[in-house]
């Protein structure tokens, strides 16, 4: 199972699915929804958090949260 946490810098993917209970509401409001494209821009020095571009919105999320969001590479 591929997740956002498994992306390498520069890779793009489509968000497949995740449990709504696990992902904070703030991420859903900012576009982290199934079917949206996600692009890993960079990671912090200790690999946490991840800096993402999701449908034009720039977000920083913790690796723990990113590991619960399933993706499909494009």
C-alpha positions, 0 to 999 in steps of 0.5 A: 500500500502506497501512502503520501509518506512513501513519496519521494521528492518531486513525485506526484500521485492521486489520493485514493482513500483514507479513514475520515477519523484519522485525517484532521478536518483542517486537511479535508477543508484544504483539499486533501480529498480522494481524487485530488493530486498531491505533489511532494515538494520537500521534506524537513531536515529530519524527514518530518513534516512533509511539505506538499502541494495538493491541488494548488494548496501548500500544506505541511503535514506530519509523516504519521498523518501522511502514512494513513492516506493511500495514494496511486502514483501518476 
